[in-house]
Amino acid sequence: IQIQWFPGHMAKAKRQVQDALKLVDVAFELLDARIPVSSSNPMIDQILGQKPRVIILNKSDLADPSITKQWQRALDRPYIKAIAVDTIKGEGLKEVPRVASMLVAEQMAKLAAKGRRPRAIRCMVLGIPNVGKSTFINRLVGRKATKTGDTPGVTKGQQWIRTQGSLELLDTPGILWPKFEDPEVGYKLAVTGAIKEQVFDIYEVSLKLLQWLAEYNPEKLKERYRMNELNPEATKLLWDIGVKRGLLVSGGLVDESKVAQLILKEFREGLLGRYTLDLPPM
Ligand code: G4P
């Protein structure tokens, strides 16, 4: 789902998310573990304030595990805890209710001291398109719960659903925009599959990725495409991969756009290794 974000959309999404937040105790901010900065919303701190927040570093199966650990430490605040999750395999999901309870323990104890009856912790999911919000909600609830939609913000008429670990979750996530005006962010969103291929130049993005991979982990590239040497020029390297894979058009020329697509696909599936493209501050 590709959403076109306009200033009006952003203002509305922000307002709707802030309205929904009044109903919840804890926000689940989903980030892509490969790009925790680029997959974040530029106004998130302003939107959430000091609301207890669990940062879900999703798709951690595709990220560099040691950098994910560094990110968890870097993101930690008194009211923020980050956990690494693989929503597809279900890894890390058990931590979610545990960490949410921990973040609101004091608040709940205060309510209990006032004689209020104990109630479930209310939560909502937030994140940019394609970060895994629907998959995460369905996984937490244990059935297909989300109405899929591409409306920015929060859809009206949402309902509370019970999750494993007895949380109450809003069934529709808040959809926020990334900082796409930054070209480096745009590149990372494109590479990781957060934005659809119709809106960027697949060839250019693929070349940039190849160049980076050739520098960062040449052995893995050599192994994957069965090459003894990597041509230092990315355009030629892409050509060589095309030849290796037999992605040719008539006349023995390489179908460069097919090769570009293949490289992106294999990167996104983790076949070229596990990488984190945004590094935590030192
Ligand atoms: P959204 O609601 O935030 O828009 O995201 P959604 O759940 O639809 O997930 C987007 C894509 O990310 C899906 O792939 C989903 O399977 C994948 N995904 C979600 N969580 C994880 C995870 O922990 N690890 C991995 N590897 N993938 C995850 P898709 O259906 O193939 O969609 P698309 O990529 O073709 O758009």
Boltz pocket constraint, residues with backbone or C-beta under 6 A from the ligand:
constraints:
  - pocket:
      binder: B
      contacts: [[A, 1], [A, 58], [A, 59], [A, 60], [A, 61], [A, 62], [A, 85], [A, 86], [A, 87], [A, 88], [A, 89], [A, 127], [A, 128], [A, 129], [A, 130], [A, 131], [A, 132], [A, 133], [A, 134], [A, 135], [A, 136], [A, 193], [A, 268]]
      max_distance: 6.0
